[in-house]
Amino acid sequence: MQLLQEILVFICVGSAMVFMVKKFLWPAHWWPNGIKKTQQGCGDDGCGCH
């Protein structure tokens, strides 16, 4: 039973560390669903004011 608990703790800690690295340290453009920027303006003339 203790071995099962250690395996579950290892999985939880590992997934938490992967999440933290992905969230704060890894550049977003390296991930498949990275930052997507839109180049749309608010008006008809395409001034890009917002």
C-alpha positions as CSV (number, residue, x, y, z in Angstrom):
1,M,0.0,0.0,0.0
2,Q,2.9,2.4,0.8
3,L,4.3,1.8,-2.7
4,L,1.0,2.8,-4.3
5,Q,0.9,6.0,-2.2
6,E,4.5,6.9,-3.2
7,I,3.7,6.4,-6.9
8,L,0.6,8.6,-6.6
9,V,2.5,11.3,-4.9
10,F,5.2,11.1,-7.5
11,I,2.6,11.5,-10.3
12,C,0.9,14.4,-8.5
13,V,4.2,16.3,-7.8
14,G,5.5,15.6,-11.3
15,S,2.3,16.9,-13.0
16,A,2.3,20.0,-10.7
17,M,5.9,20.7,-11.7
18,V,5.2,20.3,-15.4
19,F,2.3,22.7,-15.0
20,M,4.4,25.3,-13.2
21,V,7.2,25.2,-15.8
22,K,4.7,25.4,-18.6
23,K,2.8,28.3,-17.0
24,F,5.7,30.5,-15.8
25,L,9.0,29.5,-17.4
26,W,8.5,28.0,-20.8
27,P,7.9,30.5,-23.7
28,A,4.4,30.3,-25.0
29,H,5.4,30.1,-28.7
30,W,7.0,26.7,-28.1
31,W,3.7,25.1,-27.1
32,P,1.2,23.9,-29.8
33,N,-1.5,26.3,-28.6
34,G,0.7,29.3,-28.0
35,I,-0.2,33.0,-27.9
36,K,-2.5,34.0,-30.7
37,K,-2.5,37.7,-31.5
38,T,-5.2,39.3,-33.6
39,Q,-4.5,42.3,-35.8
40,Q,-8.0,43.7,-35.9
41,G,-8.9,47.3,-35.4
42,C,-12.1,48.8,-34.0
43,G,-13.3,50.7,-37.0
44,D,-13.6,50.3,-40.8
45,D,-10.4,52.1,-41.6
46,G,-8.1,49.5,-39.9
47,C,-6.3,52.0,-37.7
48,G,-5.8,49.5,-34.9
49,C,-6.9,51.8,-32.2
50,H,-7.9,49.1,-29.7
